[in-house]
């Protein structure tokens, strides 16, 4: 166990010496100060686990020291030492934030007992902080929610890359929360003090996108009535998030690559470039490797953007997160639409939500819950408030009175769906994977697993 550091503050030299010797024999590392001002200076240069402070001292008395230490954010427990007749002052010190007090003259055991109690309290506080952090980390992370192993892995990867300037490519289906992941990377890193700037590359026409990204000089084209700062410059020192980067025209991909390589941006119509320090995070629902193969995306830009890759799992692959997501999203939606009472979700409705495939992922779930809140009366979201009627029958090929295994039923259903998808697409596996809403790699794996190759 690490040795505990303690600071003794008293204007009596003999008492300081006696206490320091006694506490060193008990295993503490003890420093001394003759008054409150000297002690505050020492506390700014060294961290102490505990502070023993006399109340009556010249220059700065103990109570003034206590208030100043707390105001400066000193977190070490401060134990006041008081002479006979000043107990009221000691109690007032505890009201001001002191941990405890002991009365002079005191025995060695009294001080050791108080210190051991303080040590136990600090240990419990640290355990509590750790537990709260672990619970928060397991359930949510900078706006992301989920404790599924896949999400926990995402949180860990975010922490690993957060403080670096490395470009990050976030891939995942629409509605999985790619922008939330980008914001989590920004907010958990050193760039959180600067701006997070986001743009959807597929929502802006090509002729305007260049100006948005890089800015333009006054008079550079019709309508350029003044200089315009581009998003790269706005995000200087921070993060630029390029959503749906796979939609970016090839002509702009070249210019983006140049900015990433040189760290400089030139406004449209400007004669010189400007240095920028920007961390670029991009996201796409497309398979960029396929886009590269088809010639719709530059391979060199793909390599630049894909230095660190994050694959966000679809909701159907983490259905165990749905109860937690529902709990948080219902609160958010209730606040959004102005519902005073936050309804609970009935057991039947929750079962229904968990059984759905969620092709639109978390975004679809949030929309469904908002609609259910609008339709719900009272303090409960019933199954009837959810869109569509619940299915009461199962396909005959899934029902076997002799075999009620869910795993077997899932396998039978997957085989049937894969066969139908391949029939519909004439055997085109890439298109079949899109219909099935799984990756091409996952489809190939399932074909091999089920002997359908």
C-alpha positions in Angstrom: 0.0 0.0 0.0 1.3 3.5 -0.8 2.4 5.6 2.1 0.0 8.4 3.1 1.2 12.0 3.1 0.1 14.3 5.9 0.6 18.0 6.4 0.8 19.3 10.0 0.0 23.0 10.6 0.7 24.5 14.0 2.5 27.6 15.2 4.1 25.7 18.1 7.3 24.2 17.0 7.5 21.5 19.7 4.0 20.3 18.9 4.8 20.1 15.2 7.9 18.1 15.9 6.1 15.7 18.3 3.3 15.1 15.9 5.6 14.5 12.9 7.8 12.0 14.8 4.7 10.2 16.1 3.0 10.0 12.7 6.2 8.9 10.9 6.4 6.0 13.4 2.8 5.1 12.3 3.9 4.9 8.7 2.9 8.4 7.5 5.1 10.8 5.5 4.7 14.0 7.5 5.5 17.6 6.5 5.0 20.6 8.7 4.0 24.3 8.3 4.1 27.1 11.0 1.0 29.0 9.7 -1.9 28.9 7.3 -0.2 31.0 4.6 2.9 28.7 4.4 0.6 25.6 4.4 -1.4 27.0 1.4 1.8 27.5 -0.5 2.9 23.9 0.2 -0.5 22.6 -0.9 -0.1 24.2 -4.3 3.2 22.3 -4.9 2.4 18.9 -3.3 -0.6 16.6 -2.9 -1.4 15.5 0.7 -3.8 12.8 1.8 -4.7 14.5 5.1 -4.2 17.8 6.8 -3.9 18.4 10.6 -4.5 22.1 11.3 -4.5 24.1 14.6 -7.3 26.6 14.9 -5.5 29.4 16.8 -2.5 30.6 14.8 -1.0 34.0 13.9 -1.1 35.5 10.4 -3.9 33.2 9.2 -5.9 31.3 11.7 -7.2 27.7 11.1 -10.7 28.6 10.1 -9.5 31.1 7.5 -7.1 28.5 6.2 -9.9 26.0 6.0 -12.1 28.2 4.0 -9.3 29.3 1.7 -8.2 25.6 1.1 -11.7 24.5 0.2 -12.2 27.5 -2.1 -9.0 26.5 -3.9 -10.3 23.0 -4.4 -8.1 21.1 -1.9 -9.8 17.8 -1.5 -7.8 16.3 1.3 -9.7 15.8 4.6 -8.8 18.6 7.0 -8.8 17.7 10.7 -8.9 20.7 13.1 -6.9 20.7 16.4 -8.5 22.8 19.1 -7.5 23.8 22.6 -9.9 23.6 25.5 -12.7 26.2 25.3 -12.8 26.5 21.5 -15.0 23.5 20.8 -17.7 25.8 19.4 -15.2 27.1 16.9 -14.2 23.6 15.9 -17.9 22.7 15.3 -18.2 25.8 13.1 -15.1 24.6 11.2 -16.9 21.3 10.5 -19.9 23.3 9.2 -17.4 25.0 6.9 -16.1 21.7 5.6 -13.6 20.3 8.0 -13.7 16.5 8.3 -13.3 16.3 12.1 -11.6 17.9 15.1 -9.6 16.7 18.1 -9.1 18.5 21.3 -5.8 19.3 22.9 -4.2 17.8 24.8 -4.7 14.6 22.9 -3.2 11.1 23.1 -1.5 9.4 20.2 -4.3 6.8 19.8 -6.9 9.6 19.3 -5.1 11.1 16.3 -4.4 7.7 14.8 -8.1 6.7 15.2 -9.3 9.9 13.5 -6.9 9.4 10.7 -7.9 5.8 10.2 -11.5 6.8 10.0 -10.7 9.5 7.5 -8.7 6.9 5.5 -11.7 4.5 5.5 -14.0 7.3 4.4 -11.8 8.3 1.6 -11.5 4.7 0.5 -15.3 4.3 0.4 -15.6 7.6 -1.5 -13.1 6.4 -4.1 -14.9 3.0 -4.4 -18.2 4.9 -4.8 -16.7 7.2 -7.5 -15.2 4.1 -9.3 -18.5 2.3 -9.1 -20.4 5.3 -10.5 -17.9 5.7 -13.3 -18.1 2.0 -14.2 -21.9 2.0 -14.2 -22.0 5.2 -16.3 -19.4 3.7 -18.6 -21.3 0.4 -19.0 -24.6 2.1 -19.7 -23.7 5.2 -21.6 -20.7 7.1 -22.9 -20.9 10.8 -23.9 -24.4 10.4 -25.2 -24.0 6.9 -26.5 -26.2 4.3 -24.7 -25.7 0.6 -24.4 -23.9 -2.1 -22.4 -23.8 -4.7 -25.0 -20.2 -6.0 -25.5 -20.1 -4.5 -29.0 -20.9 -1.0 -27.5 -18.4 -1.4 -24.7 -15.8 -2.2 -27.3 -16.7 1.0 -29.1 -16.3 3.0 -25.9 -12.9 1.6 -25.3 -11.8 2.4 -28.9 -13.1 5.9 -28.6 -11.0 6.4 -25.5 -8.0 5.0 -27.2 -8.1 7.5 -30.1 -9.8 10.5 -28.4 -6.6 12.5 -27.7 -4.9 11.7 -31.1 -5.1 13.7 -34.3 -5.6 10.5 -36.2 -8.4 10.5 -38.8 -11.3 8.2 -38.0 -13.7 6.6 -40.3 -17.0 5.6 -38.7 -19.0 3.0 -40.6 -22.5 1.8 -39.9 -26.1 1.7 -41.1 -28.3 4.7 -41.2 -29.6 5.6 -37.7 -27.0 3.8 -35.7 -25.6 7.0 -34.2 -22.5 7.7 -36.2 -22.6 11.4 -35.4 -23.0 10.6 -31.7 -19.8 8.5 -31.9 -18.0 11.4 -33.6 -19.1 13.8 -30.9 -18.0 11.3 -28.2 -14.5 11.2 -29.7 -14.4 15.0 -29.8 -15.8 15.5 -26.3 -13.7 12.9 -24.6 -10.4 14.2 -26.0 -8.1 17.2 -25.7 -9.9 19.0 -28.6 -13.1 19.3 -26.6 -12.2 22.9 -25.7 -12.5 23.8 -29.4 -15.4 23.5 -31.9 -17.0 20.4 -33.2 -18.2 21.3 -36.8 -20.4 18.9 -38.7 -21.5 18.8 -42.4 -23.6 16.3 -44.3 -21.7 15.9 -47.6 -24.7 14.4 -49.3 -27.1 17.2 -48.4 -25.4 20.1 -50.1 -25.0 20.6 -53.9 -21.5 20.2 -55.3 -21.1 23.9 -56.2 -21.9 24.9 -52.7 -20.1 22.1 -50.8 -16.7 23.4 -51.9 -17.4 26.9 -50.5 -18.8 25.4 -47.3 -15.7 23.3 -46.7 -13.0 25.7 -47.8 -14.6 29.2 -47.8 -14.3 31.7 -50.6 -12.9 35.2 -51.3 -15.0 38.2 -52.0 -15.8 38.4 -55.8 -14.5 34.9 -56.5 -17.9 34.0 -58.2 -21.3 35.6 -58.7 -22.9 36.1 -55.3 -19.6 36.1 -53.3 -20.3 39.6 -51.9 -17.9 39.1 -49.0 -15.2 36.8 -47.7 -16.5 33.5 -46.3 -14.8 31.4 -43.7 -15.0 27.7 -44.5 -15.7 24.9 -42.1 -12.1 23.8 -42.0 -11.1 27.2 -40.7 -14.1 27.2 -38.2 -13.0 23.9 -36.9 -9.3 25.0 -36.4 -8.0 23.4 -33.2 -11.1 21.2 -33.0 -12.9 18.5 -35.1 -14.5 18.5 -38.5 -17.1 15.8 -39.0 -17.8 14.8 -42.6 -21.0 12.9 -42.5 -21.9 10.7 -45.5 -18.4 11.3 -46.9 -19.1 8.6 -49.5 -21.5 11.1 -51.2 -18.7 13.6 -51.9 -18.1 14.3 -55.6 -14.7 13.1 -57.0 -13.7 16.6 -57.8 -13.9 17.6 -54.2 -12.3 14.4 -53.0 -9.0 15.6 -54.6 -9.1 18.9 -52.7 -10.0 17.1 -49.4 -7.0 14.8 -49.9 -4.7 17.8 -50.4 -5.9 19.4 -47.2 -5.4 16.2 -45.2 -1.9 15.8 -46.7 -0.7 19.4 -46.4 -2.7 20.8 -43.4 -3.5 23.9 -45.4 -6.7 25.1 -46.9 -7.2 27.7 -49.7 -10.4 29.6 -50.1 -12.0 29.7 -53.5 -10.5 32.7 -55.4 -7.8 33.3 -52.8 -4.1 33.6 -53.8 -2.7 31.9 -50.7 -3.4 29.1 -48.3 -4.0 29.1 -44.6 -2.6 26.6 -42.1 -5.3 24.6 -40.2 -5.0 22.2 -37.3 -8.2 20.1 -37.7 -9.0 16.5 -36.7 -11.1 15.0 -39.4 -13.7 12.4 -38.5 -15.8 11.0 -41.4 -18.8 8.7 -41.5 -20.6 6.7 -44.1 -23.4 4.2 -44.5 -21.8 3.0 -47.7 -19.2 0.3 -48.1 -16.3 2.6 -49.1 -14.1 -0.3 -50.2 -16.8 -1.3 -52.8 -17.1 2.4 -53.8 -13.3 2.4 -54.4 -13.6 -0.8 -56.5 -16.3 0.8 -58.6 -14.3 4.0 -59.1 -16.7 6.2 -57.2 -14.3 7.0 -54.4 -10.6 7.7 -54.5 -8.5 4.9 -53.0 -5.8 7.3 -51.7 -8.5 9.4 -49.9 -10.0 6.2 -48.5 -6.6 5.2 -47.0 -6.2 8.8 -45.5 -9.7 8.7 -43.9 -9.5 5.1 -42.8 -6.4 5.3 -40.5 -8.6 4.3 -37.6 -11.9 2.6 -38.3 -15.0 2.1 -36.1 -17.8 -0.2 -37.1 -21.1 0.7 -35.3 -23.3 -2.4 -34.8 -26.9 -2.2 -36.0 -29.6 -2.3 -33.3 -30.7 -5.8 -34.3 -27.3 -7.1 -33.2 -27.7 -5.6 -29.7 -31.3 -6.2 -28.9 -30.3 -6.5 -25.2 -29.7 -2.8 -25.2 -33.3 -2.0 -26.2 -34.7 -1.7 -22.6 -32.0 0.8 -21.6 -32.5 2.7 -24.9 -36.2 2.8 -24.4 -35.9 4.1 -20.9 -33.7 7.0 -22.0 -35.5 7.7 -25.2 -38.9 7.8 -23.6 -37.7 10.5 -21.2 -36.1 12.5 -24.1 -39.2 12.2 -26.3 -41.6 13.2 -23.4 -39.5 16.3 -22.8 -39.4 17.1 -26.5 -43.2 17.0 -27.0 -44.0 18.6 -23.6 -45.5 15.6 -21.8 -45.4 16.2 -18.1 -45.7 12.5 -17.1 -43.1 10.1 -18.4 -45.1 6.9 -19.1 -43.6 3.5 -18.4 -43.6 0.9 -21.2 -45.8 -2.1 -20.7 -44.3 -5.6 -20.6 -46.2 -6.5 -23.9 -44.9 -3.3 -25.6 -41.4 -4.0 -24.5 -41.5 -7.5 -25.8 -42.8 -6.2 -29.1 -40.0 -3.6 -29.3 -37.3 -6.2 -28.5 -38.7 -8.6 -31.2 -38.6 -6.0 -34.0 -35.7 -6.1 -36.5 -35.3 -2.2 -36.5 -34.0 -1.6 -40.1 -33.9 2.1 -39.2 -31.9 1.3 -36.0 -31.9 3.7 -33.0 -33.4 6.6 -35.1 -36.4 4.4 -36.0 -36.8 3.3 -32.3 -36.9 6.9 -31.2 -39.5 7.8 -33.8 -41.6 4.9 -32.8 -41.5 5.9 -29.2 -42.3 9.5 -29.9 -45.4 8.4 -31.9 -46.4 6.0 -29.1 -46.1 8.8 -26.6 -48.5 11.0 -28.7 -51.0 8.2 -28.9 -50.7 7.1 -25.2 -53.0 8.3 -22.4 -52.1 8.0 -18.8 -48.9 6.6 -17.4 -48.2 3.7 -19.7 -47.3 3.0 -23.3 -49.4 0.0 -24.3 -48.7 -2.4 -27.1 -51.6 -0.9 -29.0 -49.7 2.4 -29.3 -47.0 0.8 -31.4 -47.3 0.8 -35.2 -48.6 -2.3 -36.9 -50.5 -5.2 -35.4 -48.5 -7.9 -33.5 -48.1 -11.1 -35.4 -50.0 -14.0 -33.7 -48.8 -16.7 -36.1 -45.5 -18.2 -37.0 -44.5 -19.7 -40.3 -45.3 -23.4 -40.4 -41.6 -24.3 -41.1 -40.7 -22.8 -37.7 -43.3 -24.7 -35.7 -42.5 -28.2 -34.6 -44.1 -29.6 -31.5 -41.1 -31.8 -30.9 -38.5 -29.1 -31.2 -39.0 -25.8 -29.4 -35.4 -24.6 -29.6 -35.2 -20.9 -30.3 -31.7 -21.4 -31.7 -32.9 -24.0 -34.2 -35.8 -21.8 -35.2 -33.5 -18.9 -35.8 -31.3 -21.1 -38.0 -34.2 -22.3 -40.0 -35.5 -18.8 -40.5 -32.1 -17.5 -41.5 -31.7 -20.2 -44.1 -35.1 -19.5 -45.5 -34.5 -15.7 -45.7 -31.1 -16.2 -47.4 -32.6 -18.5 -50.0 -35.4 -16.1 -50.8 -32.9 -13.1 -51.0 -30.7 -15.0 -53.4 -33.7 -16.1 -55.5 -34.9 -12.5 -55.7 -31.4 -11.2 -56.7 -30.6 -14.0 -59.2 -27.8 -15.2 -57.0 -26.1 -11.8 -56.6 -24.7 -12.0 -53.1 -23.9 -8.3 -52.7 -27.5 -7.3 -53.5 -28.8 -10.2 -51.3 -26.7 -8.9 -48.4 -28.3 -5.5 -48.8 -31.8 -6.9 -48.8 -31.0 -9.0 -45.7 -29.4 -5.9 -44.1 -26.2 -7.7 -43.2 -22.6 -7.2 -44.5 -21.4 -9.0 -47.5 -18.8 -10.7 -45.3 -21.5 -11.9 -42.9 -23.5 -13.4 -45.7 -20.5 -15.3 -47.0 -19.9 -16.6 -43.5 -23.6 -17.8 -43.2 -23.5 -19.4 -46.6 -20.6 -21.5 -45.6 -22.0 -22.2 -42.2 -25.3 -23.4 -43.5 -23.8 -25.2 -46.6 -25.6 -23.0 -49.1 -22.5 -22.1 -51.2 
